[in-house]
């Protein structure tokens, strides 16, 4: 792809040659992107990264010594899950079918060659973690509806993997110690799928030590495995905990039981990973929709700022020379892989995405406390037609990061409001854990409070309010159209939960466990809670036109429950369109993302009063008529900058 550009008028972004007529919003999707490179622990010149350089997000190998880069995977619906072996000789990648997340691990030599089954004889499953040892040992986590969670050890030269763990509740591989003798497992055997415990075992499955801050599922305090010490002879495990009302790190030695909690007095959530020499921690600090990096010296306790621009660090890693590489962006500026050495680490071939407008911070008093929202305004004076773009998860949050979807709406004259409702991460444990029993309804209360502010402040035109989102955001969109029918002019729901009871019975087992935690039981045990929170229950009250997209292979928000909701809309004569595409929970194909957003914009322009139509040149591909029985939406959020599907959970 050439990076040659043609001239442009002052104040505008030059167009790449051959793309002079393409609008900025489409160029943002098409601009080549690269994710943060992972690197082999014992061969740090060998790296693995994700890029959309060919128009589909795939894995790429990079030799930093020779500069050679090559594409590792080439599949119609893309690939993003890959791991380097510690010696850098092998690339493991997860092979599912058209985004259904159900498959097996394959591997190929770093320098290229045929893909071979990484664990012969192991049946397909949903992935539940992978750890690769220095001696060639592999620990594979699996999840299936029939077997629950299982962990398997494949020794070098062994004909088959050996099962060392099995439990019906969710569990997965955490990390393998430097010498390969200890395995850390995250599990929810206590039944609370939102708050894991940590167990360390030997590779024959024998328990060594346990950390359970839930005290048998009676307390809502989670733990997460952040990694064993990266040096020989050190058995300390870095663990994330919530003991002080937020995520922060501690050090735990499972052999001695010794625990130490670094004094990191920063507001907001704190995550950490090891520096390669084991003498310091790289701290990622997230607070009020921004993030920054720090270095914590374990010997002196000194906390030192690692300078990064204002915005969002979507990932960071410390290199053996002590430098830090990180993926950075802001709402206004596209993502870059940077280094504390002052150079950009890895540039995508071709042109850079056009910039967008920065976000403004808004704080609104809500029924559960102050609600944080991020606002982007188009040029001119309001009130504007406004899209409330609701994030998925629900354990996720919108941040000051580059996202092509919201930027496209701004280009078309819409204001965009993103709400970090109760249930979002980044605002403390109580805010995240607020979603209990009144699922969906709690989030909508916070969205309603921000909606009232948007109208009263003159930002939003109350006649042209769009509720939109993907995954959990798509679920909240459909629920909001029924629960708050007078509040919204139009709805755009991508890969949503639409019929919660059917979704529960059809979704992957890990999400069933999450739903049981959120609702306090299964649909058979607490039917009234599922009914109150299901969009299908409230479909009689829906009046606004509805636009839905669904992946036919989606294991998280399966297609059957979407069809039930669409049938109910049709029976009631509600204007609606549906688009079904051959992928899973979102798409990794750039053309598909553009097609879906173009269809969303076209739908909004046709149904919102006083809104101009999309120019014919921009809407010719993929448009559908208002009377079509089918329609779409594609969530495009912060995670897009890392080259992964933006919707991360949702049951």
ABEGO torsion letter per residue (X at the ends): XBABBBBBBBGBBBBBBGAAABBAAAAAAABBBBBBBBBBAABAABBBBBBAAAGBBBBBBBBAAAGBBBBABBBAAEBABBBBBAAGABBBBBBBBGGAGBBBBBBBBAAEEBBBBABBGBBBBBBAEBBBBAAGBBBBBBBBAAAEBBBBBBBBGBABBBBABBBABBBBBABBBAAGABBBBBBAAAGBAABBBBBBBBAAGBBABBBBAAGGGABBBBBBBAEBBABBGBABBBBBBAAAGBBBBBBBBAAAGBBBBBBBBBBEBBBBBBBAAGABBBBBBBBGGBBBBBBBBAAAGBBBBBBBBBEBBAEBBBBAAGBBBBBBBBAABBBBBBBAAGBBABBBBEBBBBBBBBBBBBBBBBAAEBBBBBBBBBBEBOBBBBBBBBBBOABBBBBBBBBAAAAAAAAAGBBBBBBBBBGBBGAEAAAAAABBGBBGAAAAAAAAAAAAAAAAAGABBAABBBBBEBEAAAAAAAAAAAABAAABABBBBBGBBABAAAAAAABBAAAAAAAAAAAGEBAAABAAAAAAABAAAAAAABABBBBBBBBAABAABBAAAAAAAAAAAAAAGBBBBBBBBBBBBEBABAAAAAAAAAAAAAAAAAABBGBBBBBAAAAABGBBBAABABBBBBBBBAAAAAGBBABABEX
